Amino acid sequence: MNFTEIAKNRQSCRAYNSEKDVEREKLQAILESARLSPSACNGQPYHITVCKGESAKKVAKATQGMGMNKFAAQAPVMLVISEKPYVKSAAVGAKIKHNDYRSIDIGILSAYITAEAAAQGLSTCILGWFDDGKIREICGVSEQVRLVITLGYAQNGDKLREKKCKNLSELVSFVE
């Protein structure tokens, strides 16, 4: 699959096959792609905590406040992305340029994770609704949790939904 095919076929999964575990080699390939993702000053200001088994169930529960993310309980793997401090050069650049490079880097990391998962035949959903304190406790991390990514195989029959994206003309302009 080339990247455009991955982009066309990747979607946020809302129905996982809880009976099918993620193979270790596929998880390793996803984590290696994450390791290779670009970041400001190559500082990689994040940490990935891989939760499986009971810890995955606890993290899933911590994403379900107010009736949200019910499907997360089906995902066999939860990837918890927490924020780490900047390296000095990125910290200086962020301060001078008033730009939050960590958020950008975590976004890029998430794109790499979800694209590689799709290439491996797995499904994902990036979650921003969760109980930060509970997840920190479950994962034993002190830094702010920024995202949780569900990971697993979609249920059989989970159909590809039509993409509802803006037209290219609404997103792009050319200046010459």
Number of C-alpha atoms within 10 A of each C-alpha: 10 7 12 9 11 17 14 11 16 23 19 16 23 18 21 24 15 16 12 13 15 16 9 9 10 16 20 11 16 21 20 14 18 22 14 12 18 16 19 18 15 14 19 22 20 23 16 18 15 16 20 17 12 11 17 24 18 18 29 26 19 21 24 17 12 8 7 14 19 15 16 30 22 22 31 25 27 28 23 25 21 23 22 16 13 20 14 11 12 21 19 12 16 16 11 9 10 9 13 13 21 23 14 14 21 24 15 16 24 21 16 21 25 28 24 24 24 22 21 15 14 21 26 28 22 17 17 14 16 21 15 19 14 15 24 17 11 16 18 10 16 13 16 15 23 19 21 25 23 29 26 27 25 22 17 9 7 13 10 12 10 9 10 6 8 8 8 8 8 8 8 7 7 5 3 2
